């Protein structure tokens, strides 16, 4: 089968991009021909379809300059993506298209061209853009639950990039795409969680939405003994709740914590929480991070936003490390309390402290959770994911 994968980035910037590229590797290993559509960028992984990629557009900052009109126009409908994809289809003739994050940089113009050429379209939702202009449903230190007036809430709260202009523009584009029904033309949506799937069905009640959690690559676990610390690994940003771990460390001075990763809140939190029992590791290599996860008593996932199927949890499971995680979004679909990890009340330091103390005082419980974490990891294997994905591909061809 010749499979066209479409994503705005063709290098690893975030979890969705990593999923897109690792999926390509899995499909190739199974004998399929994989082709790509994306944006040009200096960090891109080389591929033969590079000539069809669209110009790079940076939406990370809102600047009213000569490029602004081009960006705004592309957000609504990318003529360049439309032309380039038409040429790619003409020359490559894919059997199926699998979309990932396309929203502003490529726009739903790619869906129009695919359907025009009778190519089945499947789309993996990695965030909440299909239900809200606010990808994470989190801003201003609070959750923005989608409801009848959620566009107004996003705008009035300057929820996107803390900018009134950006909030108006993103909300207008999202609303336009919704009323025009562009995403409703997708044959099948993949959701990594029931939680996200329920949100999508509320906006697109007639859409076909299938649940398929993310996969995790098997790794050769070492023989590292369990250390004496709790680990956080990820972006250091407000919605990830790193400050909850630091508050816990402040109140549990005899317990050690490690923070791996970087992010916009890193320096502020380092200054605010200058604690002797917290070790800041910075950005680690994959090998070093694996060693830190393997040796941790548990990994802590203190997210404040509606996580779907965090790779950090699956990576912990595959290494036999239990997790202590927020009871929010799709997390309780993965973490079963006192089976493969512990759940604490979202945004509650007291609840997190309680779970840390429970695990810290019961090595037998830690061993049980670790054993079940390894068992749980089997549900998220690449082989299981591939088999289920192929059934979905075949069902829309």
VENVENPE-V544546 format. One record per residue. N is the residue number from 1. SS is DSSP state (2 for helix, 1 for strand, 0 for the rest). OMEGA is omega in whole degrees, -180 to 180 (NA if undefined). NEAR is the number of other C-alpha atoms within 8 Angstrom. Layout:
N&SS&OMEGA&NEAR, N&SS&OMEGA&NEAR
This chain:
1&0&175&6, 2&1&-172&11, 3&1&177&13, 4&1&176&13, 5&1&-177&14, 6&1&179&13, 7&0&-175&13, 8&0&178&12, 9&0&178&10, 10&0&173&14, 11&0&-177&10, 12&0&172&9, 13&0&-180&7, 14&0&-176&6, 15&2&-179&8, 16&2&-180&9, 17&2&177&13, 18&2&179&11, 19&2&-179&9, 20&2&-178&11, 21&2&178&11, 22&2&175&8, 23&2&178&8, 24&2&179&10, 25&2&180&8, 26&2&-179&10, 27&2&178&12, 28&2&180&10, 29&2&180&7, 30&0&174&6, 31&0&179&6, 32&0&173&10, 33&1&-176&9, 34&1&176&11, 35&1&-169&10, 36&1&170&10, 37&1&-176&14, 38&0&176&13, 39&1&172&13, 40&0&173&11, 41&0&-175&7, 42&0&-178&4, 43&0&-175&6, 44&0&171&9, 45&0&-177&6, 46&0&174&5, 47&0&-175&6, 48&2&-178&6, 49&2&-177&10, 50&2&-178&10, 51&2&180&5, 52&2&-177&11, 53&0&180&12, 54&1&-180&11, 55&0&180&6, 56&0&175&8, 57&0&-179&6, 58&0&179&5, 59&0&-176&6, 60&0&179&4, 61&0&180&6, 62&0&179&6, 63&0&180&5, 64&0&180&6, 65&0&-175&5, 66&0&180&5, 67&0&-174&7, 68&2&-179&9, 69&2&179&7, 70&2&180&7, 71&2&-179&10, 72&2&180&9, 73&2&-180&9, 74&2&179&13, 75&2&179&13, 76&2&-176&11, 77&0&-178&10, 78&0&177&14, 79&2&-180&8, 80&2&178&7, 81&2&179&13, 82&2&-179&11, 83&2&-175&8, 84&2&179&11, 85&2&177&12, 86&2&179&9, 87&2&179&9, 88&2&-180&11, 89&2&180&10, 90&2&-176&7, 91&2&-173&6, 92&2&-180&6, 93&0&178&8, 94&0&178&11, 95&0&-177&10, 96&1&177&13, 97&1&178&14, 98&1&-177&12, 99&1&175&12, 100&0&180&14, 101&0&-177&11, 102&0&-157&12, 103&0&-175&9, 104&0&-174&8, 105&0&-179&12, 106&0&177&17, 107&0&179&14, 108&0&173&13, 109&2&-180&12, 110&2&178&11, 111&2&179&12, 112&2&-178&9, 113&2&179&11, 114&2&-179&12, 115&2&176&11, 116&2&-179&7, 117&0&176&7, 118&0&178&6, 119&0&179&11, 120&1&-175&12, 121&1&174&15, 122&1&-176&14, 123&1&174&11, 124&1&176&12, 125&1&-179&12, 126&0&-179&10, 127&0&-171&9, 128&0&-177&13, 129&0&180&11, 130&0&-179&11, 131&0&-178&9, 132&0&175&13, 133&0&178&12, 134&0&-171&11, 135&0&-174&9, 136&0&-173&10, 137&0&-179&13, 138&1&176&13, 139&1&180&11, 140&0&177&6, 141&0&179&7, 142&1&177&6, 143&1&174&8, 144&0&179&10, 145&0&178&6, 146&0&175&9, 147&0&-173&5, 148&0&-176&4, 149&0&-173&7, 150&2&176&11, 151&2&-180&9, 152&2&179&7, 153&2&179&9, 154&2&-178&15, 155&2&-176&13, 156&2&179&8, 157&0&-177&9, 158&0&-170&12, 159&0&-179&14, 160&0&179&13, 161&0&-179&8, 162&0&-175&9, 163&0&177&9, 164&2&-180&12, 165&2&180&6, 166&2&-180&12, 167&2&177&15, 168&2&-177&9, 169&2&-178&9, 170&2&179&10, 171&2&179&13, 172&2&180&8, 173&2&-180&10, 174&2&-180&12, 175&2&179&8, 176&2&179&9, 177&2&-178&12, 178&2&-177&9, 179&2&177&6, 180&2&175&6, 181&0&-177&8, 182&0&-178&11, 183&2&177&10, 184&2&180&8, 185&2&177&8, 186&0&-177&12, 187&0&-177&11, 188&1&174&12, 189&1&171&13, 190&1&175&12, 191&1&179&15, 192&0&179&15, 193&0&174&13, 194&2&-178&10, 195&2&179&9, 196&2&-180&14, 197&2&180&13, 198&2&177&8, 199&2&180&9, 200&2&-179&12, 201&2&178&11, 202&2&180&7, 203&2&-179&8, 204&0&-173&8, 205&0&-179&7, 206&0&-177&5, 207&0&173&11, 208&0&-178&7, 209&1&179&11, 210&1&179&9, 211&1&176&10, 212&0&-179&10, 213&0&178&10, 214&0&178&10, 215&0&176&9, 216&0&180&12, 217&0&175&6, 218&0&178&6, 219&0&176&6, 220&0&-180&4, 221&0&179&6, 222&0&180&6, 223&0&-178&4, 224&0&176&7, 225&0&-179&6, 226&0&-180&8, 227&0&-175&7, 228&0&-175&8, 229&1&173&11, 230&1&-171&12, 231&1&165&15, 232&1&177&12, 233&1&180&9, 234&0&179&8, 235&0&178&8, 236&0&-175&12, 237&0&-169&11, 238&2&-175&10, 239&2&178&10, 240&2&172&12, 241&0&-178&12, 242&2&180&12, 243&2&177&8, 244&2&177&12, 245&2&-178&12, 246&2&175&10, 247&2&177&9, 248&2&179&12, 249&2&180&14, 250&2&-177&9, 251&2&177&6, 252&0&-172&8, 253&0&-179&8, 254&0&180&5, 255&0&-177&9, 256&1&178&12, 257&1&176&12, 258&1&-179&12, 259&1&179&12, 260&1&179&14, 261&0&178&12, 262&0&178&10, 263&0&-174&8, 264&0&-179&7, 265&0&-173&9, 266&2&-175&10, 267&2&180&7, 268&2&-178&7, 269&2&177&9, 270&2&180&8, 271&2&-177&7, 272&2&-178&6, 273&0&177&8, 274&0&-170&7, 275&0&-179&7, 276&0&-179&5, 277&0&177&10, 278&1&180&12, 279&1&180&9, 280&1&-173&7, 281&1&-175&9, 282&1&-180&8, 283&0&-178&7, 284&0&172&10, 285&0&-180&6, 286&2&-178&6, 287&2&-179&7, 288&2&179&8, 289&2&178&10, 290&2&180&9, 291&2&-179&10, 292&2&179&9, 293&2&-179&13, 294&2&-173&15, 295&2&-177&11, 296&0&171&14, 297&0&176&14, 298&1&171&12, 299&1&-179&16, 300&1&178&11, 301&1&-171&12, 302&0&-172&14, 303&0&175&15, 304&0&-176&12, 305&0&-177&12, 306&0&175&11, 307&0&179&10, 308&0&-180&13, 309&0&-172&12, 310&0&178&8, 311&2&180&9, 312&2&178&9, 313&2&-179&11, 314&2&179&12, 315&2&176&9, 316&2&-180&15, 317&2&-175&15, 318&2&177&14, 319&0&177&12, 320&0&179&12, 321&0&179&18, 322&0&180&16, 323&1&168&14, 324&1&-169&16, 325&1&176&14, 326&1&175&14, 327&0&-176&10, 328&0&176&12, 329&0&-179&11, 330&0&-176&14, 331&2&-180&14, 332&2&175&10, 333&2&-178&8, 334&0&-177&7, 335&0&177&13, 336&0&-174&11, 337&1&180&8, 338&0&171&8, 339&0&177&11, 340&0&179&17, 341&1&179&15, 342&1&178&14, 343&1&175&13, 344&1&-178&12, 345&0&-176&9, 346&0&174&10, 347&0&-178&10, 348&0&177&9, 349&2&-180&10, 350&2&-180&7, 351&2&178&9, 352&2&178&14, 353&2&-180&10, 354&2&-178&8, 355&2&177&12, 356&2&-179&9, 357&2&177&8, 358&2&-177&8, 359&2&-177&10, 360&2&-177&8, 361&0&-176&6, 362&0&-178&8, 363&2&178&8, 364&2&177&6, 365&2&179&9, 366&2&179&11, 367&2&179&8, 368&2&180&10, 369&2&-180&14, 370&2&179&14, 371&2&180&10, 372&2&176&11, 373&2&178&17, 374&2&178&13, 375&2&-179&8, 376&2&-178&10, 377&2&-179&12, 378&2&180&8, 379&2&-175&7, 380&2&-179&13, 381&0&178&12, 382&2&-179&10, 383&2&179&6, 384&2&179&9, 385&2&-178&13, 386&2&-179&10, 387&2&-179&8, 388&2&180&9, 389&2&179&8, 390&2&177&8, 391&2&178&8, 392&2&176&8, 393&2&-177&10, 394&2&-176&7, 395&2&-179&6, 396&2&179&9, 397&0&NA&6
